[in-house]
């Protein structure tokens, strides 16, 4: 694995860990909202890892739909719907 792709995956894992901690604390609406934000960030970083692995350049965007298309991944419709619902929560 390239050093750069490993870095992006490590960042994604950290975001997922943060999301889990926030969700489990669940003390306030803000904890849940921040958990959603970290989920968005994790998916964004995973998609950027795929784009880099494909040898393409990553653009500085946070739009998950755009990044999913750029990644050229074939994903189930259910996953695309999840991306569409999560996308505005950045």
Backbone as CSV, one residue per row, in Angstrom:
resi,resn,N_x,N_y,N_z,CA_x,CA_y,CA_z,C_x,C_y,C_z
1,UNK,0.861,-1.179,0.000,0.000,0.000,0.000,0.902,1.236,0.000
2,UNK,0.537,2.182,-0.836,1.301,3.422,-0.899,1.195,4.171,0.424
3,UNK,2.229,4.927,0.703,2.257,5.714,1.934,1.078,6.691,1.990
4,UNK,0.762,7.319,0.853,-0.322,8.298,0.816,-1.685,7.645,1.045
5,UNK,-1.931,6.484,0.440,-3.226,5.822,0.647,-3.356,5.333,2.085
6,UNK,-2.265,4.865,2.666,-2.312,4.444,4.070,-2.665,5.630,4.960
7,UNK,-2.102,6.783,4.659,-2.383,7.987,5.441,-3.870,8.328,5.392
8,UNK,-4.466,8.299,4.192,-5.889,8.609,4.046,-6.747,7.594,4.803
9,UNK,-6.377,6.306,4.738,-7.147,5.282,5.456,-7.017,5.441,6.973
10,UNK,-5.832,5.823,7.428,-5.652,6.068,8.864,-6.536,7.230,9.325
11,UNK,-6.617,8.280,8.518,-7.490,9.411,8.842,-8.951,8.969,8.873
12,UNK,-9.343,8.130,7.924,-10.727,7.639,7.875,-11.051,6.818,9.119
13,UNK,-10.131,5.965,9.521,-10.340,5.159,10.738,-10.493,6.051,11.966
14,UNK,-9.684,7.096,12.033,-9.769,8.020,13.171,-11.134,8.709,13.203
15,UNK,-11.642,9.093,12.032,-12.968,9.707,11.977,-14.050,8.725,12.419
16,UNK,-13.940,7.475,12.014,-14.935,6.480,12.443,-14.881,6.259,13.950
17,UNK,-13.679,6.226,14.513,-13.547,6.086,15.965,-14.192,7.275,16.680
18,UNK,-13.949,8.474,16.173,-14.537,9.675,16.776,-16.060,9.626,16.682
19,UNK,-16.570,9.191,15.537,-18.024,9.096,15.358,-18.631,8.133,16.368
20,UNK,-17.961,7.012,16.577,-18.466,6.014,17.519,-18.483,6.556,18.952
21,UNK,-17.409,7.222,19.350,-17.329,7.788,20.700,-18.437,8.816,20.899
22,UNK,-18.616,9.686,19.930,-19.651,10.721,20.033,-21.049,10.109,20.079
23,UNK,-21.272,9.109,19.249,-22.586,8.472,19.205,-22.895,7.762,20.521
24,UNK,-21.893,7.098,21.072,-22.102,6.390,22.338,-22.327,7.355,23.499
25,UNK,-21.688,8.516,23.433,-21.894,9.489,24.509,-23.312,10.026,24.425
26,UNK,-23.763,10.317,23.211,-25.138,10.698,22.925,-25.807,11.616,23.909
27,UNK,-25.058,12.463,24.576,-25.638,13.312,25.608,-26.490,14.431,25.038
28,UNK,-26.133,14.890,23.867,-26.854,16.022,23.290,-27.082,15.812,21.804
29,UNK,-27.925,16.655,21.257,-28.131,16.683,19.806,-26.799,16.940,19.099
30,UNK,-25.960,17.768,19.711,-24.679,18.130,19.081,-23.749,16.930,19.000
31,UNK,-23.799,16.052,19.981,-22.971,14.839,19.936,-23.349,13.993,18.728
32,UNK,-24.647,13.850,18.516,-25.108,13.068,17.363,-24.758,13.762,16.049
33,UNK,-24.923,15.081,16.009,-24.607,15.827,14.787,-23.115,15.720,14.449
34,UNK,-22.270,15.825,15.461,-20.834,15.693,15.225,-20.470,14.270,14.812
35,UNK,-21.190,13.288,15.318,-20.971,11.907,14.901,-21.263,11.748,13.408
36,UNK,-22.352,12.353,12.953,-22.706,12.310,11.530,-21.613,12.993,10.697
37,UNK,-21.115,14.122,11.179,-20.053,14.831,10.477,-18.817,13.944,10.320
38,UNK,-18.451,13.234,11.383,-17.281,12.357,11.300,-17.524,11.171,10.361
39,UNK,-18.764,10.689,10.295,-19.088,9.634,9.320,-18.905,10.160,7.901
40,UNK,-19.371,11.369,7.662,-19.201,12.008,6.352,-17.714,12.096,6.018
41,UNK,-16.935,12.559,6.984,-15.498,12.716,6.765,-14.828,11.370,6.472
42,UNK,-15.221,10.329,7.179,-14.626,9.008,6.966,-14.913,8.507,5.555
43,UNK,-16.153,8.634,5.115,-16.503,8.181,3.770,-15.769,9.024,2.730
44,UNK,-15.694,10.325,2.971,-14.964,11.204,2.050,-13.515,10.736,1.908
45,UNK,-12.879,10.428,3.007,-11.478,10.016,2.968,-11.304,8.648,2.320
46,UNK,-12.249,7.746,2.549,-12.179,6.431,1.906,-12.323,6.582,0.392
47,UNK,-13.265,7.412,-0.044,-13.437,7.633,-1.484,-12.196,8.287,-2.084
48,UNK,-11.595,9.208,-1.371,-10.368,9.847,-1.862,-9.222,8.839,-1.936
49,UNK,-9.197,7.880,-1.007,-8.193,6.818,-1.061,-8.348,5.995,-2.333
50,UNK,-9.581,5.665,-2.675,-9.843,4.897,-3.899,-9.404,5.706,-5.121
51,UNK,-9.725,6.984,-5.141,-9.342,7.845,-6.266,-7.819,7.871,-6.420
52,UNK,-7.111,8.032,-5.306,-5.644,8.028,-5.340,-5.124,6.675,-5.817
53,UNK,-5.737,5.585,-5.336,-5.322,4.233,-5.741,-5.510,4.008,-7.233
54,UNK,-6.494,4.685,-7.811,-6.738,4.586,-9.256,-5.729,5.402,-10.056
55,UNK,-4.867,6.148,-9.344,-3.870,6.968,-10.023,-4.382,8.340,-10.431
56,UNK,-5.562,8.691,-9.936,-6.148,9.985,-10.265,-5.826,11.001,-9.174
57,UNK,-5.977,12.267,-9.522,-5.728,13.339,-8.572,-7.005,13.644,-7.792
58,UNK,-6.831,13.865,-6.506,-7.966,14.192,-5.648,-8.230,15.684,-5.711
59,UNK,-9.479,16.022,-5.945,-9.875,17.428,-5.941,-10.275,17.827,-4.522
60,UNK,-10.115,19.098,-4.207,-10.446,19.597,-2.869,-11.941,19.886,-2.792
61,UNK,-12.714,18.812,-2.664,-14.165,18.926,-2.533,-14.615,18.033,-1.386
62,UNK,-15.814,18.314,-0.889,-16.382,17.519,0.191,-17.683,16.840,-0.236
63,UNK,-18.025,16.953,-1.501,-19.257,16.405,-2.045,-19.092,14.902,-2.254
64,UNK,-19.780,14.116,-1.435,-19.636,12.661,-1.492,-20.146,12.074,-2.803
65,UNK,-21.180,12.657,-3.356,-21.728,12.157,-4.626,-20.692,12.336,-5.730
66,UNK,-20.085,13.514,-5.782,-19.036,13.785,-6.758,-17.872,12.815,-6.575
67,UNK,-17.438,12.634,-5.318,-16.308,11.753,-5.050,-16.627,10.300,-5.384
68,UNK,-17.856,9.871,-5.119,-18.247,8.505,-5.476,-18.152,8.314,-6.985
69,UNK,-18.624,9.285,-7.737,-18.525,9.199,-9.200,-17.068,9.195,-9.662
70,UNK,-16.251,10.044,-9.045,-14.833,10.118,-9.404,-14.095,8.818,-9.065
71,UNK,-14.543,8.130,-8.029,-13.877,6.897,-7.597,-14.116,5.745,-8.565
72,UNK,-15.181,5.854,-9.355,-15.566,4.810,-10.323,-15.947,3.493,-9.652
73,UNK,-16.289,3.558,-8.355,-16.727,2.363,-7.645,-18.128,1.969,-8.094
74,UNK,-18.355,0.696,-8.176,-19.690,0.159,-8.442,-20.263,-0.230,-7.080
75,UNK,-21.256,0.527,-6.634,-21.840,0.270,-5.319,-23.344,0.038,-5.461
76,UNK,-23.927,-0.673,-4.523,-25.369,-0.911,-4.557,-26.150,0.407,-4.439
77,UNK,-27.351,0.412,-4.963,-28.220,1.593,-4.907,-28.440,2.049,-3.463
78,UNK,-28.539,1.104,-2.564,-28.739,1.423,-1.147,-27.596,2.298,-0.620
79,UNK,-26.370,1.986,-1.029,-25.220,2.766,-0.606,-25.273,4.168,-1.215
80,UNK,-25.675,4.243,-2.476,-25.808,5.561,-3.126,-26.847,6.416,-2.402
81,UNK,-27.929,5.812,-1.977,-28.955,6.549,-1.238,-28.415,7.047,0.095
82,UNK,-27.631,6.215,0.763,-27.018,6.609,2.029,-26.103,7.818,1.810
83,UNK,-25.310,7.764,0.743,-24.395,8.883,0.391,-25.214,10.160,0.152
84,UNK,-26.305,10.038,-0.572,-27.146,11.204,-0.864,-27.728,11.812,0.408
85,UNK,-28.108,10.960,1.361,-28.657,11.455,2.622,-27.579,12.083,3.509
86,UNK,-26.394,11.521,3.481,-25.302,12.002,4.324,-24.633,13.255,3.750
87,UNK,-24.650,13.389,2.446,-23.909,14.445,1.764,-24.147,15.851,2.319
88,UNK,-25.370,16.266,2.594,-25.592,17.649,3.073,-25.088,17.921,4.498
89,UNK,-24.660,16.890,5.206,-24.315,17.054,6.621,-22.859,17.423,6.865
90,UNK,-22.190,17.900,5.833,-20.805,18.326,6.040,-20.795,19.716,6.642
